[in-house]
Amino acid sequence: MHLSILLQISNYDIFVKIKKLINFNNYNLLMIHINTELINHEQINIIKNEFKQAKFTFGKNIGMDIYPFFCQIKYIIDNNINTDYILKIHTKSNDQWRNDLILPLINHNEITSLVQNNNIGMIASKKYTKLLDHYNTPIILHFLKKWNIENKYIDEIDWDKKYNNLYDLNFLDTKFYITYPYNKIMYDNNLLENKDKLNSYAIFHWLNIGYKVFRLIHNPKLITKKINNHYTFCTGTIFWIDAKIIIDFFKKYVDFKFWENKFEKGYIKNDLPTYTHSWERLFAIIIYYNNKILHTI
């Protein structure tokens, strides 16, 4: 089994922390992408001198860790590199979140056993594997349609109808709004037994938060296509992925120049749909499309 580790570096100090965790001898291929707008020449030389065995790619500050990963997959394709599984790691700034994502994935004995399972297409941290949401649904569905891939993965929403009914409280279905899994609104189950309290909580939440938040859906009539299975994805984009699946998908569907021009610049939030954050979900959808599972550890 040929295992590759692909690092995306946008913060030198965090990279120094990450490299202390990893036994690089466990991997047949090391690839390092360097964000040349955030890593200076001295730091680049230090990295290159320390990791002479690595294959390097370089790029500008776009697409956060997604564009660097694209550059690395492009390098693999262009150079006909054969590998079986890829561990994707980037310099995520939150120390606790980053460690929670990485540490389960570098238990070499467990990983080498899991990657032998043909049903598994992705391996990710259980703590940060979450249900799909509507942060990026319009972009995701646009590209599934463009790629002629039937949507079996995420509810479809009439966004125009939502915005035409933002200020109509009669359109707010309080129980649906609170319990719809994609909304991810916290509530106590006892609330569902008291209609008055449920209505008060839902109306308060909608008037103070909901109507301003893109992803929140407040009436089942907005759903134009309901997907019965609610899938999960890896938040934080640190994971193992079946190399053949991702490489074959990129060869067939991904125009690298197109995405280079689409990815947003610098650090971006996901308050509204972004091309960058859409891929956080698409990586998992690609696995499901290939009839594989996302395994959590």
N, C-alpha and C positions, 0 to 999 in steps of 0.2 A: 504494500500500500504506500503510494507516494503522497506524502503530506507536505503542504506548503503553508507558510505563514506570510501574510501580506500586511505590512504595517503602513499606516498613513500618519505622517508626522506633521503637525502644525504647531506644536509647542515643544521646545527642546527639553525644558525642565521636566515635563510630564513623561517624555520619552525616556529620560534617564530613570525615572521611577519604574516604568513599564519593563524596561530591559532587565531589571534586577529580578523580576518575577519569572522570566522565561528561560528555559533550557533550550537554547537554539540548536543543540545537537539532536533534538527530537524531530527536526524538520528537514526534509530533503531539499527544499527550496525556500530561500529567504528573499522576499521582495520588500523594498522600502521606497515609499513615495514621500518626497519632501516638498512642502509648500514653500516656494522660494520667496514669497512675500512676507512670511512670518519666521523663517529660519535663516539666520545670517550666514555669510560665507565661512566664517570660522567654525560655526557649529556644523555646517555641511561637511567640511573637511574632517572634523573629528569623527563624525558618523561614518564617512566613507573609509577612513583609515581603520576604524575599529571593526567594520563589517565588510571586509574586502570580498567576502563570498557572495554578497548580496547583489541582486539585480535592482538597479535604481531607475525610478522615474521621477520627473520633476514637473511642477505645475503651479499655476497662479491660484489665488485665494478665492475660489468659487466652489459651490457645491459642498462646502464643509468637508466631511470625510467621504462623500459619495463620489464626487468627481475624481479624487485620487484613486479610489477603487476602480473606477472606470478606466483610468489610465493604465492601471496594473493589469486588468483583464485584457485590454487592448494589446499590451506588451506580450502577454501570454499567447494571444491569438496570432499576432504578427510574427512571433518567433517559434510557433508550433511547439510550445512547451506542453508536455503531457504530465498531468498531475491528477490525483484522485479526489483529494479533499483540500479545501482552503480554509484556513483560519484567518478571519478578518479582524484586525485590532487597530484602533486609532487612539489618538491622544485626547480622549474625552476629558474635559476639565474637572468635572466633579469626582474627587478622589474615591468616595464611597461607592458611588454608582459605577464608576469605571472598574473598581476592584470586584464588585459584585458580579459584573459582567464577565470579567476575564478569568478569575480564579477557578470557577467550575470547568472552564474550557481548557485548562492546561494540566489537568490530571491525565498524564499520558497513557497510563494503563487503561483507564476507563474509556478514553477517546478512541484508542486503537481497537477496542472491542466494539464500540458503538458504530464506528464507520464501516464495519463489516456487515452491518444490517442493511439489506437492500431496500427496506421500507423507509429508511430515514434519509431525508434530503437536507435537513438543516438541524443543527444542535445549538441551543441557546440557554442562557441562564433562566431558570424557572422564575426567579424573583422579578425579572424584567421582561417576561413574555406576557403581553397584554392582549385583550380583545381588540379586534379592529374597530376603528372609530370613523367619524365622518370629517376629520380634519382636512383630508385630501381627496375625498371621493370624486369630485368632478374631474380632476386631472387623471386619476387612476382609471376611471371609466372611459375617459376620452382615449387613452392609449390602448386599453383592452379592445375597444372598438376598432381603432386604427390597425391593431395587430390581428384583427379578426379572431379574437379570443372571446368566447362566450363568457359573460359574467356569471360565475357561480359562487362568488366569493364575498360580495358586499352588497348591502341593501342599496337600491337606487332611489334617489330623492328628487322630487320636483322642487328645485330651489326657487324658481320664480314664484310658484304658489306659496312657498314659505314666506318670502318677503312681501308678498301682497297681503298676507294675513298676520304680519308681525304685531300689529297693534289692536287686533281684534281678540279680546279675552274670551269671547264666545267660541273661538276656534281652538282655544287651549284645552286639550284633553289632559286633565290633571294627572290621572293615574298613568296614562301612557307616557306622559312627559317625564314623570319621576322614575318609572320602571323600565323604560326602553333601554336595553343594554348598551347601545351605542352612545347614549348620553352620559353614562357613567356618573350619574348623580347619586350621592350617598344618601341613604335613608334607612330607617329602622323598619323591619317588617311589621311591627305593631302599628306603624302609621297607616298601613293599608286597611286596617280594621276600623279606622275612624275617618269617615268620609269628610267631615268638616275640617279636621286637622290636615288631612291629605290635600284638600283643596286650598287651604290657607298656605301650606308650605309650598305647593306648586306655584301658586299665584305670586307669592313673595319671591321665590327663586326666579321665576320668569321675568318679573318686573325689574328685579335688581341685577340679574345676571343674564338670564337666558336669551332675551331678545337681542342682546348685543353680541352674542357668541355664535359664530358662523356654524359650528358643527352641531348645535343642539336642535333637535327635532321635536316639535310640540303637538303633532297630531298624526295618527296613523294614515290619514288620507294623503299625506305627503309622500308616502312610500309608493313608488310606481312599480317596483319589483322587489319582492321580499325573498331573501335568501334564508332558508331554514337553518342552515348550519352557520354558527357565528365563529369565524376563524380567528386565530391569534397571530401575532407578529412579534418580532424582537425589537423592543424599544432600546435605542442606543447603538444599533448596528455594529455590535461585536458578536460574532457567531462563527460557527463552522458551517460550510456549505459544500454540497456535492459539486465538484468542479465541472464534471461533464454537463450537468444540468445548466449551470450558469453560463458556461462557455458556449454551449450549443444555442442557448436562448439569445445571447448577445450576438452571435454570428448571424442569426436569422432575423432579429428584430431591431437591434440597436445601431443607430447611426451616430457614431461618436462625435462627429462635428456638430450635428444637430443638438445633442445634449450639452456639449461644451458651450454652445451659444444660449442655451436655456437655463443652465444652472445659475442660481442667484449668487451675488457677490457677498463675501465676508460672512459674519455670523448672522444667522437669521432665525427669527422665532416662527412658530407654526400656528399663529393666531388665525391666519388665512391659509388657503391651500398654497403649497410651494412645490416646485418641481423636485427640489432636493428631498424634502420630507416624504413626498409621494413614493420615492424609491425605498424608504424605510419599510413601507408596507408591501411594495411590489416584490421585494426579494422573497418574502414569505409566500405571496400569491404565486410566484413562479414555481415554487416548490409544490404547492397544491395542484397547480396546473399539470405538473408532471406526475401526479398521483403518488406523491411522497408525503411524509409527515414531518412536522417540526417537533423534534424531541427536546424536552427540557431536562436540565440537570441542576 
